[in-house]
Amino acid sequence: MNLGTPATVHSTTVRTAKPVPPWKTEPVTLVGDAIHTMVPAGIGAAVALRDAALLCRRITDRTSPLLDSVHAYETTMLDYGFAAVARSSTAAAEYTRLLAWAGTR
C-alpha cells in the first residue's frame, strides 16, 4: 500500500451467501453465484463448474423424471456449495488477519 496512490484505492463491500434450506424443485434451478456466492478465495469458479457438471450428469444419466434428477442435483449442490462458502470465508478471514499482522511489523 505504501507504493500505491491513495486516490486510486477504493473499498467495496463483499458479501457471501448464507445457507438456505432445500426448496420445492421446479423446472428452473440455480448454479454458481446465483445460489452460493462467496468471497474471492480462488474456488468460486471451480464450484460453479462443478455445479454445471453435476447438473448435466444428473440430467443426462437420469432414469427417473427430469425433476427428480434436478432435485438430486440441488440436494447435493447445497451441501458442497455451502461448505465451499464456509471455506472461502475462513480463508478470507485468515488472509485479513495476516495482512493486519504484517502491518504491525
Helices and strands as residue ranges (DSSP letters): G 6-8, H 33-36, H 44-60, H 66-103
